[in-house]
Amino acid sequence: MKNTQKTSWLPIVMMILLFGMIGFVTNIAAPAGTIWMNKYEGSSAIGMLGNLMNFLAYLVMGVPAGLLLQKVGYKKTALTAIIVGFCGVGIQFLSGKLSGDFGFVVYLIGAFVAGFSMCMLNTVVNPMLNEIGGGGKKGGMLLQIGGSFNSLLGTIAPVFVGALIGQVTKETVFADINLVLYISMAIFAVVGIVLALVDIPEPEVENDGTEAKSPWKFRHFVLGAVGIFIYVGVEVGIPGTMKFFLENLKDGALNPSAAGTVAATYWFLMLIGRLAGAGIAAKVSSRNLLAVAASVAIVLVCTGMLLPQSISVSMPVFSNFHFAMQVVPINALFFVLVGLCTSVMWGGIFNLAVEGLGASVKQAAGIFMMMVVGGGVLPLLQNGIVDWTGGNYLLSYTVPLAGLAYLLFYALAGSKNVSKK
């Protein structure tokens, strides 16, 4: 016990660093995809395949990652994930050395392997930060701090990639972003060496002496897993569809670069929200925080859907590490503001869903990672509505609106632990 106070900060710092790595490596895929999109005659679907492969990796690796965590513990799982991540980025680097369709296929394989690593790291950092904080408000606070660092590096990654790519032309090749890949591999190597050398204690999980039962037997966990699926889909779908909306306006359409800065401002607000949420989570219960965030988000999305597109406003957008003013339909302003609300939802849902699971937490973490695939499914459904309605982008926001309504239900009723044990 006497060493606990001296060493407790070390696992916290390591987990927060790993949280940042997840954001940095994951957010390389989408901007890097613009190179392949240009190569294949502007196909946006092809440009997003790398991002899709990241999400599919969560679906495949979610449960195995949880089982690995149960078998070898937090530290060994994290080290395995770091090795896999180094290999995934390395494969993407090799794709830049190859030509033709084969190079693109190798890139997709690298993105898929890197996605395995991100899934495994997520499986480690979320339960460990929550457990170190003892669950409750402090656990939620640590998850918010980790999420803030994740957002910070996640915001930097696409800006860095965009600066290296510059103006995309027919001569632009994937090797142009090698510097980002070098940095990613260096981060993996350094953090891996440090993690291997330091002592990372396994969090002690309360147990009543009985064997851990399946998390699926806990009603509040099952509903929470659905909540994670929906949350990630809402988080990704709102800014992603908004970017296409701004690029396809009948009057005053924005170019892709300008539309991208508006979408980037959503992610920047998520960073601000997570920084503020860390302090709020220490004083407010996860249930109340999630309920308020979902309620405000519902109001913002409804307002954005109902206001006429003819009303324009000038809003500050985050571009190249500074703010500039951009004229947009007022609908976009309200959609961007939702980023402040979604910023605090992940930690709240996770905290509520694992409450009372005891020794089942590790398996639950793996299931959660599998449900992250919602980030690929719901945006696809949302944009399918756009196609079915002949380009009605505002109507497509019924998908995230329904998702937010579910998250409000989960906060108010679905998150209650009704297990008799």
Helices and strands as residue ranges (DSSP letters): H 4-7, H 9-26, H 29-39, H 44-47, H 49-72, H 74-95, H 100-132, H 136-165, G 174-177, H 178-197, G 215-217, H 219-247, H 256-281, H 286-306, E 312-319, E 322-329, H 330-342, H 345-353, G 358-360, H 361-371, H 374-388, H 393-396, H 398-409, I 410-414
